[in-house]
Amino acid sequence: LDRVRMAATAAVEVVSATDDYVALLAECFDMERVAAALASRVVVVDAMHGAAGPAARRLFEGRATLVRCDPLPDFGGCHPDPNLKWASDLAAAAGLDAAG
């Protein structure tokens, strides 16, 4: 009974970690050099509907082709392992075939 009362009075705050994550990546990597390197290459970023999608969008929008950057609880039905067996559409977007 006490647990039920506690749960009824508890508050949940939902926060986004995207700002902190992007700031941490900017500390770890020279984003200007990354941007310069991307400018001369075809880059495809596939977040596979995972939690890093919003950060990928913020970091790479306009610098890379972004695929599946909207987080979904079931990964959009995709297998979350980005290897050629499960990510054939990523390979195709990058101009590769199943053999790599």
DSSP file (Angstrom, degrees, kcal/mol; ACC not computed):
  #  RESIDUE AA STRUCTURE BP1 BP2  ACC     N-H-->O    O-->H-N    N-H-->O    O-->H-N    TCO  KAPPA ALPHA  PHI   PSI    X-CA   Y-CA   Z-CA
    1    1 A L     >        0   0    0      0, 0.0     4,-2.2     0, 0.0     5,-0.2   0.000 360.0 360.0 360.0 -42.3    0.0    0.0    0.0
    2    2 A D  H  >  +     0   0    0      1,-0.2     4,-2.6     2,-0.2     5,-0.2   0.887 360.0  53.1 -62.2 -37.8    2.8    2.5    0.8
    3    3 A R  H  > S+     0   0    0      2,-0.2     4,-2.6     1,-0.2    -1,-0.2   0.901 107.2  51.2 -64.2 -39.8    4.4    1.7   -2.6
    4    4 A V  H  > S+     0   0    0      2,-0.2     4,-2.0     1,-0.2    -1,-0.2   0.926 111.1  47.8 -63.1 -44.3    1.2    2.5   -4.3
    5    5 A R  H  X S+     0   0    0     -4,-2.2     4,-1.1     1,-0.2    -2,-0.2   0.912 112.2  49.7 -63.2 -41.6    0.9    5.8   -2.5
    6    6 A M  H >X S+     0   0    0     -4,-2.6     4,-1.1     1,-0.2     3,-0.6   0.924 110.2  50.2 -63.1 -43.8    4.5    6.7   -3.3
    7    7 A A  H 3< S+     0   0    0     -4,-2.6     3,-0.4     1,-0.2    -1,-0.2   0.869 107.4  54.6 -63.3 -35.9    4.0    5.9   -7.0
    8    8 A A  H 3< S+     0   0    0     -4,-2.0    -1,-0.2     1,-0.2    -2,-0.2   0.758 114.6  39.6 -70.1 -23.6    0.9    8.1   -7.1
    9    9 A T  H << S+     0   0    0     -4,-1.1    -1,-0.2    -3,-0.6    -2,-0.2   0.500  92.9 106.3-103.0  -5.6    2.8   11.1   -5.7
   10   10 A A     <  -     0   0    0     -4,-1.1     2,-0.4    -3,-0.4    -3,-0.0  -0.405  57.5-146.4 -75.1 150.0    6.1   10.6   -7.6
   11   11 A A        -     0   0    0     -2,-0.1     2,-0.5     2,-0.0    -2,-0.1  -0.928   3.9-152.8-116.1 143.0    7.0   12.8  -10.5
   12   12 A V        -     0   0    0     -2,-0.4     2,-0.6     2,-0.0    -2,-0.0  -0.963   4.5-159.9-116.2 128.4    8.9   11.8  -13.6
   13   13 A E        -     0   0    0     -2,-0.5     2,-0.6     2,-0.0    -2,-0.0  -0.942   6.4-153.4-109.3 123.6   11.0   14.2  -15.5
   14   14 A V        -     0   0    0     -2,-0.6     2,-0.3     2,-0.0    -2,-0.0  -0.845  20.0-178.8 -96.5 124.6   11.8   13.3  -19.1
   15   15 A V        -     0   0    0     -2,-0.6     2,-0.5     2,-0.0    -2,-0.0  -0.871  25.2-126.1-123.0 156.1   15.0   14.9  -20.3
   16   16 A S        -     0   0    0     -2,-0.3     4,-0.3     1,-0.1     3,-0.3  -0.879  10.7-166.7-101.1 130.4   16.9   14.8  -23.6
   17   17 A A     >  +     0   0    0     -2,-0.5     4,-2.8     1,-0.2     5,-0.2   0.414  66.5  97.9 -91.5   1.2   20.6   13.9  -23.4
   18   18 A T  H  > S+     0   0    0      1,-0.2     4,-2.9     2,-0.2     5,-0.3   0.911  80.5  49.4 -60.2 -46.3   21.2   15.1  -27.0
   19   19 A D  H  > S+     0   0    0     -3,-0.3     4,-2.2     1,-0.2    -1,-0.2   0.935 115.2  44.1 -59.3 -46.6   22.6   18.5  -26.0
   20   20 A D  H  > S+     0   0    0     -4,-0.3     4,-2.3     2,-0.2    -1,-0.2   0.896 114.4  50.0 -65.1 -40.3   25.0   17.0  -23.5
   21   21 A Y  H  X S+     0   0    0     -4,-2.8     4,-2.4     2,-0.2    -2,-0.2   0.922 111.6  47.2 -65.9 -44.9   26.0   14.2  -25.9
   22   22 A V  H  X S+     0   0    0     -4,-2.9     4,-2.1    -5,-0.2    -1,-0.2   0.905 112.4  50.5 -63.7 -40.9   26.7   16.6  -28.8
   23   23 A A  H  X S+     0   0    0     -4,-2.2     4,-1.4    -5,-0.3    -2,-0.2   0.901 110.1  50.2 -63.2 -40.9   28.7   18.8  -26.5
   24   24 A L  H  X S+     0   0    0     -4,-2.3     4,-1.9     1,-0.2     3,-0.3   0.916 109.9  49.9 -64.2 -43.0   30.8   15.9  -25.3
   25   25 A L  H  X S+     0   0    0     -4,-2.4     4,-2.4     1,-0.2    -1,-0.2   0.884 107.3  54.9 -62.5 -37.5   31.5   14.8  -28.9
   26   26 A A  H  < S+     0   0    0     -4,-2.1     5,-0.3     1,-0.2    -1,-0.2   0.814 108.8  48.8 -65.8 -29.3   32.6   18.3  -29.7
   27   27 A E  H  < S+     0   0    0     -4,-1.4    -1,-0.2    -3,-0.3    -2,-0.2   0.853 115.5  43.5 -74.0 -35.3   35.0   18.1  -26.8
   28   28 A C  H  < S+     0   0    0     -4,-1.9     2,-0.4    -5,-0.1    -2,-0.2   0.796 118.6  39.1 -81.2 -30.1   36.4   14.8  -28.0
   29   29 A F  S  < S-     0   0    0     -4,-2.4     2,-1.4    -5,-0.2     3,-0.1  -0.925  79.5-119.1-127.0 146.4   36.6   15.5  -31.7
   30   30 A D    >>  -     0   0    0     -2,-0.4     4,-2.2     1,-0.2     3,-0.5  -0.700  31.4-169.5 -80.2  94.8   37.6   18.5  -33.8
   31   31 A M  H 3> S+     0   0    0     -2,-1.4     4,-2.6    -5,-0.3    -1,-0.2   0.768  81.0  58.8 -65.1 -26.7   34.3   18.9  -35.5
   32   32 A E  H 3> S+     0   0    0      2,-0.2     4,-2.2     1,-0.2    -1,-0.3   0.909 108.8  45.3 -66.9 -40.6   35.7   21.5  -38.0
   33   33 A R  H <> S+     0   0    0     -3,-0.5     4,-2.5     2,-0.2    -2,-0.2   0.892 112.3  51.8 -67.9 -39.0   38.2   18.9  -39.2
   34   34 A V  H  X S+     0   0    0     -4,-2.2     4,-2.4     2,-0.2    -2,-0.2   0.938 110.3  48.8 -60.9 -46.1   35.5   16.3  -39.3
   35   35 A A  H  X S+     0   0    0     -4,-2.6     4,-1.6     1,-0.2    -2,-0.2   0.904 111.3  49.7 -61.1 -42.2   33.3   18.6  -41.4
   36   36 A A  H  X S+     0   0    0     -4,-2.2     4,-0.7     1,-0.2    -1,-0.2   0.898 111.3  48.9 -64.2 -40.4   36.2   19.3  -43.7
   37   37 A A  H >< S+     0   0    0     -4,-2.5     3,-0.7     1,-0.2    -2,-0.2   0.886 111.1  49.9 -66.9 -38.2   36.9   15.6  -44.1
   38   38 A L  H >< S+     0   0    0     -4,-2.4     3,-1.8     1,-0.2    -1,-0.2   0.810  97.3  70.2 -69.4 -29.2   33.2   14.9  -44.8
   39   39 A A  H 3< S+     0   0    0     -4,-1.6    -1,-0.2     1,-0.3    -2,-0.2   0.794 101.8  43.9 -61.5 -28.6   33.0   17.6  -47.5
   40   40 A S  T << S+     0   0    0     -3,-0.7     2,-0.3    -4,-0.7    -1,-0.3   0.266 112.0  61.5-100.9  12.2   35.2   15.7  -49.9
   41   41 A R  S <  S-     0   0    0     -3,-1.8     2,-0.7    -4,-0.0     0, 0.0  -0.922  79.8-116.6-135.2 158.2   33.5   12.3  -49.3
   42   42 A V        -     0   0    0     -2,-0.3     2,-0.4    52,-0.1    22,-0.1  -0.882  43.0-178.1 -91.6 118.3   30.2   10.6  -49.7
   43   43 A V        -     0   0    0     -2,-0.7    22,-3.0    20,-0.2     2,-0.5  -0.969  16.9-165.8-124.9 133.9   29.1    9.7  -46.2
   44   44 A V  E     -a   65   0A   0     -2,-0.4     2,-0.6    20,-0.2    22,-0.2  -0.983   5.2-163.9-117.7 124.3   26.0    7.8  -45.1
   45   45 A V  E     -a   66   0A   0     20,-3.0    22,-2.8    -2,-0.5     2,-0.6  -0.944   5.7-174.1-109.7 118.2   25.1    7.9  -41.4
   46   46 A D  E     -a   67   0A   0     -2,-0.6    22,-0.2    20,-0.2    23,-0.1  -0.929  11.8-177.9-115.4 107.1   22.6    5.2  -40.4
   47   47 A A    >   -     0   0    0     20,-1.8     3,-2.3    -2,-0.6     5,-0.2   0.502  33.6-138.0 -81.9  -3.9   21.5    5.6  -36.8
   48   48 A M  T 3   -     0   0    0     19,-0.5    21,-0.2     1,-0.3    20,-0.1   0.810  61.5 -65.7  51.3  36.8   19.3    2.4  -37.2
   49   49 A H  T 3  S+     0   0    0     19,-2.8    23,-2.3    18,-0.2    26,-0.4   0.736 101.8 141.6  60.1  25.5   16.5    4.1  -35.3
   50   50 A G    X   -     0   0    0     -3,-2.3     3,-1.6    18,-0.4    -1,-0.2  -0.277  69.8 -90.9 -91.3-179.5   18.6    4.0  -32.2
   51   51 A A  T 3  S+     0   0    0      1,-0.3     4,-0.3     2,-0.1    -3,-0.1   0.702 119.3  62.9 -66.6 -22.0   19.0    6.6  -29.4
   52   52 A A  T 3> S+     0   0    0     -5,-0.2     4,-2.7     1,-0.2    -1,-0.3   0.486  74.8  98.1 -83.5  -1.3   21.9    8.4  -31.1
   53   53 A G  H <> S+     0   0    0     -3,-1.6     4,-2.6     1,-0.2    -1,-0.2   0.902  80.6  49.0 -54.9 -48.5   19.7    9.4  -34.1
   54   54 A P  H  > S+     0   0    0      0, 0.0     4,-2.1     0, 0.0    -1,-0.2   0.883 113.4  47.8 -61.5 -36.4   18.9   13.0  -32.9
   55   55 A A  H  > S+     0   0    0     -4,-0.3     4,-2.7     2,-0.2     5,-0.2   0.914 111.0  51.2 -68.6 -41.6   22.6   13.6  -32.1
   56   56 A A  H  X S+     0   0    0     -4,-2.7     4,-2.8     1,-0.2     5,-0.3   0.915 109.8  50.3 -59.8 -42.6   23.6   12.2  -35.6
   57   57 A R  H  X S+     0   0    0     -4,-2.6     4,-1.8    -5,-0.2    -1,-0.2   0.936 112.6  46.3 -60.7 -46.2   21.1   14.5  -37.2
   58   58 A R  H  < S+     0   0    0     -4,-2.1    -2,-0.2     1,-0.2    -1,-0.2   0.888 119.1  40.6 -64.6 -39.5   22.5   17.5  -35.3
   59   59 A L  H  < S+     0   0    0     -4,-2.7    -2,-0.2     1,-0.1    -1,-0.2   0.845 127.6  27.1 -78.9 -34.6   26.1   16.7  -36.1
   60   60 A F  H >X S+     0   0    0     -4,-2.8     3,-2.6    -5,-0.2     4,-1.6   0.433  76.7 131.6-116.3   0.2   25.8   15.6  -39.7
   61   61 A E  B 3< S+b   64   0B   0     -4,-1.8     4,-0.1     1,-0.3    -4,-0.0  -0.345  88.5   8.5 -56.4 127.2   22.8   17.3  -41.2
   62   62 A G  T 34 S+     0   0    0      2,-0.5    -1,-0.3     1,-0.1     3,-0.1   0.365 124.3  70.2  82.5  -6.2   23.9   18.8  -44.5
   63   63 A R  T <4 S+     0   0    0     -3,-2.6     2,-0.3     1,-0.3   -20,-0.2   0.558 106.0  14.5-114.3 -17.0   27.2   17.0  -44.3
   64   64 A A  B  < S-b   61   0B   0     -4,-1.6     2,-0.6   -22,-0.1    -2,-0.5  -0.960  83.8 -92.6-151.5 163.2   26.1   13.4  -44.9
   65   65 A T  E     -a   44   0A   0    -22,-3.0   -20,-3.0    -2,-0.3     2,-0.4  -0.763  45.3-149.1 -80.2 123.1   23.2   11.4  -46.0
   66   66 A L  E     -a   45   0A   0     -2,-0.6     2,-0.4   -22,-0.2   -20,-0.2  -0.828  16.0-175.4-102.2 132.3   21.2   10.6  -42.9
   67   67 A V  E     -a   46   0A   0    -22,-2.8   -20,-1.8    -2,-0.4   -19,-0.5  -0.986  62.6  -9.5-128.8 134.8   19.2    7.3  -42.7
   68   68 A R  S    S+     0   0    0     -2,-0.4   -19,-2.8   -22,-0.2   -18,-0.4   0.881  72.4 151.9  49.1  54.4   16.8    6.1  -39.9
   69   69 A C        +     0   0    0    -21,-0.2   -12,-0.2   -20,-0.1    -1,-0.1   0.349  40.2  97.5 -95.3   5.3   17.7    8.9  -37.4
   70   70 A D  S    S-     0   0    0    -17,-0.1   -19,-0.1   -16,-0.1   -18,-0.1  -0.856  79.1-125.7 -94.9 114.3   14.3    8.8  -35.7
   71   71 A P        -     0   0    0      0, 0.0   -21,-0.2     0, 0.0   -22,-0.1  -0.333  31.4-177.4 -61.3 134.3   14.5    6.7  -32.5
   72   72 A L    >   -     0   0    0    -23,-2.3     3,-1.9   -24,-0.1     5,-0.1  -0.993  33.0-128.2-132.8 141.0   12.0    3.9  -32.4
   73   73 A P  T 3  S+     0   0    0      0, 0.0    -1,-0.1     0, 0.0   -23,-0.0   0.775 112.7  38.2 -62.1 -25.5   11.5    1.4  -29.5
   74   74 A D  T >  S-     0   0    0    -24,-0.0     3,-1.9    -3,-0.0     4,-0.1   0.152 114.9-110.9-109.3  19.0   11.6   -1.5  -31.9
   75   75 A F  G X   -     0   0    0     -3,-1.9     3,-2.1   -26,-0.4   -25,-0.1   0.768  66.5 -72.2  56.2  27.5   14.4   -0.1  -34.1
   76   76 A G  G 3  S-     0   0    0      1,-0.3    -1,-0.3   -27,-0.2     3,-0.1   0.739  87.8 -61.4  64.3  22.0   11.7    0.2  -36.8
   77   77 A G  G <  S+     0   0    0     -3,-1.9    -1,-0.3     1,-0.3     2,-0.2   0.456 108.1 130.4  81.9  -0.1   11.8   -3.6  -37.2
   78   78 A C    <   -     0   0    0     -3,-2.1    -1,-0.3    -4,-0.1     9,-0.1  -0.538  68.2-108.9 -84.7 151.6   15.5   -3.4  -38.2
   79   79 A H        -     0   0    0      7,-0.3    -1,-0.1    -2,-0.2    -4,-0.0  -0.671  25.7-137.5 -75.1 133.2   18.1   -5.6  -36.7
   80   80 A P  S    S+     0   0    0      0, 0.0    -1,-0.1     0, 0.0    -5,-0.0   0.389  77.4  96.5 -78.7   6.9   20.3   -3.3  -34.5
   81   81 A D        -     0   0    0      1,-0.1     2,-2.1     2,-0.1     5,-0.3  -0.857  67.7-149.0 -98.7 111.7   23.6   -4.8  -35.6
   82   82 A P        +     0   0    0      0, 0.0     2,-0.2     0, 0.0    -1,-0.1  -0.336  50.9 123.4 -82.5  61.5   25.0   -2.8  -38.4
   83   83 A N  S >> S-     0   0    0     -2,-2.1     4,-2.7     1,-0.0     3,-0.8  -0.704  78.7 -96.8-110.6 171.9   26.8   -5.5  -40.4
   84   84 A L  T 34 S+     0   0    0      1,-0.3     7,-0.1    -2,-0.2    16,-0.1   0.779 120.8  59.7 -62.3 -26.3   26.4   -6.3  -44.1
   85   85 A K  T 34 S+     0   0    0      1,-0.2     3,-0.3     2,-0.1    -1,-0.3   0.916 121.3  23.4 -64.9 -41.3   24.0   -9.1  -43.2
   86   86 A W  T <4 S+     0   0    0     -3,-0.8    -7,-0.3    -5,-0.3     3,-0.2   0.623 123.4  51.9-101.5 -16.7   21.5   -6.8  -41.5
   87   87 A A     X  +     0   0    0     -4,-2.7     4,-2.2     1,-0.2     3,-0.3  -0.260  58.3 136.2-118.6  46.2   22.3   -3.4  -43.0
   88   88 A S  H  > S+     0   0    0     -3,-0.3     4,-2.5     1,-0.2    -1,-0.2   0.838  73.9  56.3 -63.2 -32.3   22.1   -4.2  -46.7
   89   89 A D  H  > S+     0   0    0     -3,-0.2     4,-2.1     2,-0.2    -1,-0.2   0.861 106.7  50.0 -68.6 -33.2   20.2   -0.9  -47.3
   90   90 A L  H  > S+     0   0    0     -3,-0.3     4,-1.7     2,-0.2    -2,-0.2   0.926 110.5  49.8 -66.2 -44.6   23.0    1.0  -45.7
   91   91 A A  H  <>S+     0   0    0     -4,-2.2     5,-3.6     1,-0.2     4,-0.2   0.915 111.1  49.2 -59.4 -43.0   25.5   -0.7  -47.9
   92   92 A A  H ><5S+     0   0    0     -4,-2.5     3,-1.4     1,-0.2    -1,-0.2   0.902 108.4  52.8 -64.1 -40.2   23.4    0.1  -51.0
   93   93 A A  H 3<5S+     0   0    0     -4,-2.1    -1,-0.2     1,-0.3    -2,-0.2   0.817 109.8  49.7 -64.0 -29.3   23.2    3.7  -50.0
   94   94 A A  T 3<5S-     0   0    0     -4,-1.7    -1,-0.3    -5,-0.1    -2,-0.2   0.411 123.3-107.0 -88.6   1.9   27.0    3.8  -49.7
   95   95 A G  T < 5S+     0   0    0     -3,-1.4     2,-0.3     1,-0.3    -3,-0.2   0.719  78.1 128.2  82.4  21.3   27.3    2.2  -53.1
   96   96 A L      < -     0   0    0     -5,-3.6    -1,-0.3    -6,-0.2     2,-0.2  -0.723  48.6-139.7-107.5 159.4   28.4   -1.2  -51.9
   97   97 A D    >   -     0   0    0     -2,-0.3     3,-2.1    -3,-0.1    -3,-0.0  -0.475  44.9 -81.7-103.7-175.3   27.1   -4.6  -52.6
   98   98 A A  T 3  S+     0   0    0      1,-0.3   -14,-0.0    -2,-0.2    -2,-0.0   0.741 129.7  56.5 -61.3 -23.5   26.6   -7.5  -50.2
   99   99 A A  T 3         0   0    0    -15,-0.0    -1,-0.3     1,-0.0   -15,-0.0   0.576 360.0 360.0 -83.6  -9.1   30.3   -8.4  -50.5
  100  100 A G    <         0   0    0     -3,-2.1    -2,-0.1   -16,-0.1    -1,-0.0   0.435 360.0 360.0  94.1 360.0   31.3   -4.9  -49.4
